[in-house]
Structures are given as structure tokens and as C-alpha cells.
């Protein structure tokens, strides 16, 4: 049995993201005084009274607008209404009923037939405000529940009402599979890429850079296997983060990299590699994540039979330390090769968990070290006794030597190259350590 979906909807700035954060007990959604901060639906798994459910935060619903972002945000709110099991309709007790509240209520009554709606009058910070909630009966959505998301007032009773009828944790299927973070600088096609993989418009997609602000999780199946896609806000240069929204968006992306199992890095193949692109690579590498490089927008490139090879060589020259990352050239417009990325995902993650036996490893590396021993600036002879892979996911190799502190970085890189030449580890960061061999 899958988890019920609870979606929080309402007009802008009624406190939806604050309530979301209160329920999931973490600062997951971006909260700012600026109306319209939340654009895409933001998902989180949470529980109350032993009952698991998926909570969805939506952007503010604006019924009449010509703004591209606001139109897309409205469409996402409608999509959340269509997929939810329970709707939390949030209103602001301090401003009373507005035209937007009335219009959204009519949409809910037309589209959400048979579903459960919990009407919440937010910002009821004390008993005096509770006297004002009766006016919200006019929305025709049942009894209004006075709550305060910011201070947590009456949240417990409110959650009891939401989970009424939900089943206990032990009856819920929690399988989410491999977590894949789709990362890259703004406007390289991350949300479009996710939409092609999912086969539906799960995220807002426009030509405006930075449309996706929160990291969005979406579970899906590929040939019967479970996966979760994390679509992230584009990483930006710190000098361009001019307000709190931009700051927290970048922070969410970094956290998405931290919690993913594999990173899918998108770049724009119609442009040269930028400093921002390189920083995205470096951040994923620093977190020791397996990676796949997707060269997107390949349909925009004028090409012949050598173009792909030439661009691949260009990337290798710009990112020599990342040559082991597999590259795939895609177009989300034509959908060419997008689904092939999933084949690479399974291959690379298999490499991430690969273990080389100590005997096989030493058989290869003994010859390497014999023919190319580590140089020593001090003149002291450095002897590497043996090597062992001590960890997988990510792989860690330890070389035991008599003078490990004298082995310098160029030789470490040399040993890493030799391990890759012999054992591949495609797309996988390797850690090479040197330790002193203990006396027998």
C-alpha cells in the first residue's frame, strides 16, 4: 500500500510553506515574506501518530494573471489537487476571505469530488483570532480549523484530522529505490529532462533561468525498478545570490547532492563549458557521488560525424580529472537518448559498489609499483608493501608503505589512473590513501 498524498493549497502568502515545514519538522520548503516564493510542488515524507503520508507544498494560486511564472505555478496547484488524497485548504484569518480564496474553493469543489478537504485558518496565534474563523464557512469546504503554523498552535488536533483513516507505518510500502539528483547550472534543461524521464509535466518548465527553486522528489519505476528523481534548483555563483530566496535555493541543491545516491549532471552542449558547470562537477565530486554527464540541447548544435567526439575531447581537456565520467548527448526536445541515461545509471551505480579482491589488486599494482616506484624528494627509499580495497560506495583503496607521508599527490593520481585502466570504475570517485604498515 502506498502512502497517502496530502497537498497544501491556497493563495500566495497565507503560510503554506511555513505549515509544510512545521509538519515535516524541518526547514525543507523555502519560507520568505515575498509572495510566490514556492513555485513547484515540494514533496516530503512525514508521519503523525504512527501514520506515514507524503506532504506536498504548492505555489500560491493566482486565478487571473498573464505572468508566465504565475500561470505555471497555478497549473502546478491544479495538478496537486488532481493527485492528492487529502487537501489542506489554507486561508489567512487576519485578512479574511478574498476573491482568490473563493475562486480556488470553486475549483476544489468541481475537481476534487469525493476527496477529503481540511480547511485551515492560519495565523490564529491566540484565542481572539479564533472568533474570526466562522466567516470561512462561506467557502463551502466544511469546518475551518484555527491554527498557527508559525508558533505551532493547535497543530496536533489539526494533524489528527488529516490522518484520520490513514493506515499505520507497518502497512506502508516505503521503497523509493535509487535516489538520482539532476543537477547543473540554471537553464540547462533539468526540469525538461525530468519530464521526459517521467513522461509527464511533473515540474514547471519555462525558458526563464532559475524557475525551479526547491529540490523536488518524484518516485517512478523504470523496467520494474524503483527510483526517485530529485530535480534541483540550478547552482549559481555566490556573487549572483542576491537575496534569501537565491541563497536557500542553492543550499537546497547542495543538500540534494548530499542525499542522492547518484548525480546526473546536465550541461548545455550548445555552449562552452562555464565556471559554473565546473563548480557543479566539483561539488558532486567532493561529496564522493557517482556521476553521469548529460550533454543536453544537442539538437541545437550543427554537427557532422566528428562533432560528438570533438566535444567529448574538449570536455576532457577542460576537466581532465573527470575523464572517467561517462558522457551521453541528449535532447529533451527530440527526446533522443534521454532514456538511455537510465541504462548508464544502473551501470555506474554497479561500479560504485564494485569490490576488487586483494589478490587481484596486488597482482596488478605490484607490477605497476615495481616499474614505476614512488619518487622521494628526501632520498629516503619508499616501499609500498601491498594494497587493499577497504570500502565500497564510494571505493576506498589503501596502500600500505614504510613512509606514507613522503608519497606526494602526483603519484597518488598515477595510482588512481592505473586502477581505472585495469578495473574501470566508470563514473565513480576513487579515494586513495597511504598508511604505514604495522610491524609484524
Secondary structure by P-SEA (a helix, b strand, c coil): cbbbbbbbbbcccccaaaaaaaaaccccccccccccccccbbbbbbccccbbbbbbbbcccccccccaaaaaaaaaaaaaaaacccccccccccccccaaaaaaaaaaaaccccbbbbbbbcccccaaaaaaccccccccccbbbbbbcccccaaaaaaaaaaccccccccccccccbbbbbcccccccaaaaaaaaaccccccccccccccccbbbbbbbcccbbbbbbbbcccccccccccaaaaaaaaaaaaaaaacccccccccccccccaaaaaaaaaaaaabbbbbbbbccccccccccaaaaaaaaaaaaaccccccbbbbbbbccccccccaaaaaaaaaaaaaaccccaaaaaaaaaaaaaacccccccccccccccccccccccbbbbbbccccccccaaaaaaaaaaaaaccccccbbbbbbbbccccc
